[in-house]
Each structure stands twice: as structure tokens, then as C-alpha cells.
């Protein structure tokens, strides 16, 4: 049973992070399903959206900006949408509760230790951001203190005090970001406590998560999403699979147990390193990961007359470019599973693939981000059969 709706979050207007706070959860699901139907309905029947049983506190990664208010008091929270004004937040409906509590403690400890928060206007002060990541399945928690300088007075005592109040923390990292930038993390990093990373379990596999690496922020729904992606891919153990835009390899590694071979391609070199380490960590031998542009990579595969049976593609919000789509057409896998976080660009890409001989076989929306306007979709495409079977299955 979902808890009863008690009205919008009091911070909704100022924070701007959740656009659907004025809607009760069932209505949000209806709204998102309608959005997907409006954009993708012309390609086939849109299945009912898969929502969350408990659509609260689902975010495993929480980020708080630190600063000072008019009275020079330390505040922490989120930036007001498209500004750099901090809206103070102590607890949030969608963030992990343990992470929120840790952030409040850090704010108090700063005062106790006479440490300052960063003042963006004066470009002065010590603590800029706190990032907390929690492995929901393992319970491991990482705290990243983003500071403006590497000099951290009373560092040992501060860390000890934080651990006394929150023994659940498994690692603490100091990240130094001295730049005038809206990026949260800087390049320099120092582990203050524990191994410097956490692990989480997703779809039965263990993934290592470091301060900077990308990891899905709603692990509960990620399992639902990947489950659907695997189901529609119809893997039998014999297929050669490509995981395009693979990130740290979560989709490819999940598929590796159901396929003969997996090849993952990803632009970000750090993520590729994580993907390779994740394969090793889980004893997976039939998955390889490469850095590069997914379109360029598949173009080269096609030129060398390499083949692939199934391509999973999970591009960023902008969707895929022509080069990628054309390389996909050259490679001509029998099935394509297109996972998207933006149905608008997905609609554009699907229209192109359909025009060139693919057919949409199923459309499944999944709610990965309750209370926000975002919606994720899994679309299965397969090549139009020569014998003319073109109908969209009911
Ligand atoms: N499939 C992963 C990551 C999806 S996010 C997961 O579910 O966790 C999209 C990823 O595409 C990002 O990691 C981004 O770095 C990568 N990317 C962006 N443009 C790319 C390109 N042209 N070629 C390959 N990867 C790209």
C-alpha cells in the first residue's frame, strides 16, 4: 500500500527539483504514461507504466550545497532552480533519509570545529558541497566532502566525530575543488577513511561505485527497468550482444549471463575502467568493454563484417546521432532494445529506424523518478520480416 498523499512538499516551488509535487502519485503515473503515449503511441501500443510501490526516499545519491545566509549562518541544501541561491533543506521526500541526516550533522560539526562554509560571492570559505552515496543493498555509505582547499584543520578529529555520530558511514573522501565552476567535484581527491568507494548489488551483481562514477540513482526501479529490457531482448544464451553507451557496464553485465558474448562501448574512459573491474569482480568472462564513440565503434564492426544479434542502447537525453543510427542499420542486429530517459528524442530516433526497415514491437514506460516530470522507456525493435509479418503484437 502506498502512503496517502498529504499535499505538495513545502519546498516544491523554491527547490524546483520535483515538478509534479502537486499531483498524487497515481496521477503522476497517469500523466507520464500519457506523455509517452502522445510521443510514442503512433509506433504501437504503450504498455501501462511500471510505478514504485513506495515512491519516497528512492535517491541513493544526495548532494548538498553549503553556503552562508544573510546573517552569516551556515546553510546547506539545493540550488534554487537556475540560480546559485541555496534553498535550505534538512530532509527531502525523495532523498535517502540516512544521507539527509549525515548532511545535517556535518553542518553542525562545521560550527563545532570552527570550519567555514564556502561563500560563492566572496569566493572564500572551506566546505562547498557534501555528496553522500549509499548502496541500498549493502548498506555501505560514502561521504564526499568537497572543499575549496586541501588544507583541512583538525581533519582527524572531524572524521572521528562524524563517525561517532554515524557509525554507518563506511568511507569518507575529501575532494578538492578550488575552481570557480558549477561542477561539484574537482580533480584532486584524498581518502580520509575506509576504502574510498562503496559497493552495491544490482540484478545479483556487485558494482563498485566511486565518488565520480555514474550509477543509476533509483536502484529499485533500475532492477525493474533492466528486468524488462532483458525480458524483451529474449536472450537464449547464444547471442552476441552490444551494450552501447554502457556506462559502468550494468546492462551488459546483466545480459552477459543470458548471452554468449557482450561487447560494451562507452565514451567516458573512467566508466569503461569501472565496467572492466566490475566484470572481473563478478567473475564474468564473456564481456569486454571499450572506450569510444558508440557509432564509430559499430561502424568499424560493420566494416569488418562483424555481426551482432542484439543491441542494447541507452543514450543520454539528446538521443543518438545519425552516425550511430546509420551504423546500427549497417550492423543490422535482429533486435534492438532502446532504453531512453527522453521520449522526445527517442521518438525522433525511432521514426528514422522505422523508415529504414525496423518495426517497434513493444513500448514499456517505467517510472524511475517519482515526483519529477521524467520518464524512462524500454522499446523493442526488430527487423521487418521479409515474409511481411509487420503487425504490432497486442
Ligand atoms: N547504460 C548505463 C549508462 C547510461 S547513461 C547505465 O544504465 O548505467 C549514458 C552513457 O552514455 C553515459 O555514460 C555517457 O558517458 C555515454 N555516452 C555519451 N555519448 C556517447 C557516445 N557518443 N558513445 C558512447 N557513449 C556515450
Boltz pocket constraint, residues with backbone or C-beta under 6 A from the ligand:
constraints:
  - pocket:
      binder: B
      contacts: [[A, 214], [A, 215], [A, 216], [A, 244], [A, 245], [A, 246], [A, 247], [A, 248], [A, 249], [A, 250], [A, 251], [A, 265], [A, 266], [A, 267], [A, 268], [A, 271], [A, 292], [A, 293], [A, 294], [A, 295], [A, 314], [A, 315], [A, 316]]
      max_distance: 6.0
